[in-house]
C-alpha cells in the first residue's frame, strides 16, 4: 500500500497552523527539523490525509494542508486504520506509527468554525527511526503493519 506526500509543513510555534515548506529534514528521535513540535516523545511527526481535509471542505471550510497542524499531508492512504507499530517508508526515511488520533484538551478554531475537527479522529503520529529529507510528491509506503 502506498500514497503520496502532498505537503510537508512546519511552524515556529505550537498552537498555530503550519505552513507548507515543500521539503524538510526528518531527524531521528525528534521529528521535522525546525518544527515547534519536534522532540515530542512518541508524537514526533503528525500525518493527516488530504481526504480528511476534503471532508472539512465539504462542510464549507476553507482549509488547506497544514491548517490542522499536521507535519505531513498524504494522499491515497487510509491513515487511521494503520495499527500502532506500522512502518512507513519515504525514500530512505523510516517511521513507525506510534498513536492514532489524539485527545483535544481545548477546542481549536477549526472545531468552532465547523463544529468538528478531523485531526483528533483521523490524524496519526509517528516516531522517526531513520532520518532524511522528505518532500512534496515523495511516495510514502506502508512496508510493515502489525
N, C-alpha and C positions, 0 to 999 in steps of 0.2 A: 504494500500500500504506500502510495506517495502522493505528495501535493507540492505546492509551490509557495515560496515566500513572496508575499505581496508588499510588505513593508517591514522595515527594521526601525524601531522607534525608541527614543531616549528622552529623558527630561532631566533637568538640573536639580529640580526639587520634587519631593514627594507631594502628592495631593494635586498634581496638575496633569493636564493632558500631555501626552508625549508627542514629539514631532518625528516625522519620517525622515531619518538621516541617510537612508539609502543603503548604508553598509556600516558595520561596526565589528569590533573585535570581541569575541566571547572569551572571557578569562576563566580558567579552571577554578572552581570553588567560589566564584564571585558573581558572574553574570556579564552583562554588557558593559564594556568599558565606558565610563563617563555617565552612566545612568544612576539616578538617585537611589534606586532600589538594589543596586549591585551589593552582593555580600549578605543578602537577607536569608541566611541559613538554607532552608530547603526550598525557598521560593526565589531562586536566583534569576530565573528568566520566566516571564509570563508570555503565554501564547493565547491568541484568540483567532477564530476562523472568520474570514470575510463573510461567510454565510451567516454567522451570528450577527455581525454588524448590519447585514442586509435586513434581518428581522426587525431591528430597531428603525431602520429607514422606512420600512413598510408601516411602522407606527407613526410616521410623519416627522421623524427627527433627521436633522441634517448632521449626520455623524460620519466619521472617516477613520481609517486606520490610525491608531494611537490615541483616539479620543476616550478609550476605555482604560487607558494607562497600560496597555499591553506592549511588550517589547517586540514581539514578532507576530505579525498578522499573516495567517496562512490561507490557502485556498485549496480545496479538494480533499481535506482530511476531516474526519468526524472526531475532533479532539476530545470531547467529554466522554467518549466511550473507551478511550485508551486506558488500560489499567495502570495503576501506580507500578513503577518498575519498567514500563515500556521504554525501549531505547529509540531515540530519534537521531538520525544522521543527516548532516548538512555538509557535503563535501568531506573535509577531514574532521569536522566538529562532531562530537558525540555528546548527547544529553540524555538524561533519564527523567521520566515523568515522576514527580515527587508529590503532587497534590492535584486533585480535580476540584475546581471551584474554590470558593473562599467565602468566609463569613464577612459580611459588611457590617462593621460596628456603627458606622454612621451612613446615612443615605447620601449618595453622591448627587451632583447636579443632573446627571442623566436620569436617575431614578425620579427626581422631582419633575422633570420635563415630561417623561413618558409613563411614569407610574410603575416602571420596571427597569431592570438592567440585566444584560446578558452575562457580564463578566463573572458574577458570583456562581452562576449555574453552568456556564459553558466555557469559561476560561480555564486553562490548565497552567501548572507551574512545573519547572524542571530545574535540575542541577546540571552544571557543566562538568563533564567527565574529561573530555578532550577539547581544548580551546582552539580558536582560529577565527578567521574572518567569515562573516555571513553577509549576504547582500540580497537586495530585492531581485527576484527572478530565480534565485537558487532553488534547487529541488530539495525538499525535506522528505525523508524516507523513514517509514516505520520499519526498523530492522529486527526488532525482537519485542514481542509482547508476552507477558507472563500469564 
